[in-house]
Every structure is written in C-alpha cells, then in structure tokens.
C-alpha cells in the first residue's frame, strides 16, 4: 500500500479513525470527570494561590492552561498525551499485525474507566507513558529537542505524586539508556542523581516561586499509622482528641482511611494546628515498635491490592461537575455518554471483576517482567524496565496508601498492558 510521508496509508487511516473516536468522546466528556481533589486544584489554578495538600505542579500547569482557555485544555492535554503515546507505539510496532492493538487500549475497560478523569494519577500515567513511547519510537535517532521534551514530561509526572521516586528512577534509567545511549549502570546512576535532585530542589523552587502554602499532605497516612499502632496494642495517646473521638478511632472499621471515622473539623484542626505534635508521636511509635508498624503497613497494602474475596473500590469515575465547577456545585447526571460508559464498566465488572483489583495487575506485571527477562530483544534493549517501573511505583504505596482506591494502580495497569504488546512485538523481532 502507498505511503504518506513514510507512513503506510492503512496506518494513517487507522490513526485517523482512532483520533476521531477519542476526540468525539473527549468532546462529550468536556470538561472531564472530577472529584473534590481535582476541583480543589482547579480553584487554586483560577486564583493562582497554591498549596501542597496535592503536589502543586498540576495546579500550576492548570493555571497556565487557563490563560489559554477556561477549562478546555486540561482534559484535552491529558488525552493528547495518551493519543500521542499510543500512536507512536503503533508506528514503532511497524509491520507487526498486533501493533494495531495499541490503538484499542483506551477502549479497554481497565483504561477507559479513568481515561477522561482529571486526576493526578491519570496525569502521571499518561505523561510517563509518553516518555516510554518517545524512547521506543525515536530511540537512536532522537534529536536533542525531543530528548529534552521527554525529560520535561518525565519531570512533570515525577512531581505530580509524592511517592514517584523509585518508579521514576527505573523509568528514567530506561529513557536515558534508550535515547542518550549511556551504558546501563551509568543510566541508573544519572537517573538516581536526577531524581534525588528533583525530589529535594523542585518542591522548594516551586514553593518559593509560586508561594505555595504548606498543608502537610502526609497527615492522612500518619494518622492511619497512629490508629494502626493503637489497635495493635501500642500505647499512643493522640493529643486533643476527646474520649468520643478516641473511641471512634479505636473502633474504626477502616484499615486505611481512618481519618474518615472522626469528625472532619477535628481532622482539619490536627492538620492545621497539631501536625508537629502528631508527627513526633508517630515517629516515637514507629521507633518503639518497628515490627508492629511494618505489620500494619503490610496489612494496609493488602487492603489496597484487594484479594479475590474483597470487593472493588472505586473501579471507575464518570462524574462531570456542574458549572461553575466549585466543590458544592454538584454533578451532572443526564449526559448519555456517562450512562453509556457506566453501563460498559458495570457489565465488565460482572464478567471479570478481577480486572479492577490491583492484585491481578501485580501478578500480570510480575509475569510479563519475568517473560521479558528471557527474551533477547527485551534484554538487549532493557525493555523489562518498562513493566518494572510500574511495579516499583505501585509498591511504594506500601508506605503511603491513603485509601484502597483502584485509581492508585492506574500507571501499573497501563504500563503492564502495553508491556504485553511490546513483548509480543519483540518476540517477532527476536525471530527476524
């Protein structure tokens, strides 16, 4: 079939159809599904007053987009990252017949469930997916501008979640090895140094330049740890909690998310006025009983990954806020696209519920990593680092999981899915 600027016409047609469908759904979902966190970040972006309860980089980026178009571009930029990534991966697959599946990924139940949500977890997943796609598509022929762009995209994703450090080192090692062509050990070293510098310098730089207000985002996890240590028999007395609130805490059925068992104003007061006191108690409790702490954290992680006997938590999100998009404005419930997507996801849940539990994807991630380690092409090109970046990133939730939501596994789910296709294509290359 004739080529169009080097791309076969059949691929051009496939890409055009893909973009039309995704673009149409994006239009119907405008301005995107949002929850309290997203709307809070939008409000910060509107007034250019930022705080670090959520990593401020997303609100700062959103603020820049608002200078161009009110609300229009945040969802669009997120979907653009996804589309560019999958198109590059599709073209990277060259003549392999399975490469077309890259363009079908957004319509799979475990990807479309959050694809049109404005969330930091989605932003991280799509920005890091774009980094992977750039590394594979350009590889040896990457030019400096695109290479730097890849670093910028990686850094945005890295800064958007507090627990991205170790997953970021793995992913950046692959990117450096694939594009700059340093040897493997040097790629890891440079990646680690870059991530360390970013972790310590960028929050300070952003905080200073944009006057970011301190809000102690770790309070949720710290409070869970204190409650967990109390339940394990460790004598910890959180200050300024009444007997009634202590009783609520001790009898809270939640393993993680214990702050939701006490009154909201009580927790807000802890975060605003008592953070240092709780931090000291938290550290003392861990030092006193490190094994109890580890045992609790592992039980919290089991709560996150959801065993076969456990129900799913937040498997999808399609709530679109009403104008003017403030918390309390309410949500739309009459768009046909919302009902259609909800029906699609509910049907999928009935058929294979395990697809919406992180433990299933942890197993899949381990299996594809193991398979890649025995493939010559995957070993030579260090492609096994791709699924490992997802596994390592998700494992960081052992110490930071605030709730049991499936959304925290989104990057793991996405990167594991594309890793299976990359592996299939690599098997073909291995036989050539």
Secondary structure, DSSP 8 states (H G I E B T S, - for coil): --EETTEEHHHHHHHHHHHHHHHHHHHHHTT-B--HHHHHHHHHHHHT--BTTS-THHHHHHHHHHTTSTTHHHHHHHHHHHHHHHHHHHHHTTT-GGGGGGGGGGGSHHHHHHHTB--HHHHHHHHHHHHHHHHHHHGGG--HHHHHHHHHHHHHHHHTSTT-HHHHHHHHHHHHHHHT---HHHHHHHHHHHHHHHHHHHHHHHHHHTT-B---TTHHHHHHHHHHHHHTT-----TT--HHHHHHHHT---SS-GGGGS-HHHHHHHHHHSHHHHHHHHHHHHHHTHHHHHHHHHHHHHHHH--TTS--S------BB-TT--TTS-B----HHHHHHHHHHHHHHHH-GGGGSHHHHHHHHHHHHHHHTT-HHHHHTTTHHHHHHHHHHHHGGGTT--S--GGGGHHHHHHHHHHHHHHHHHHHHHT-
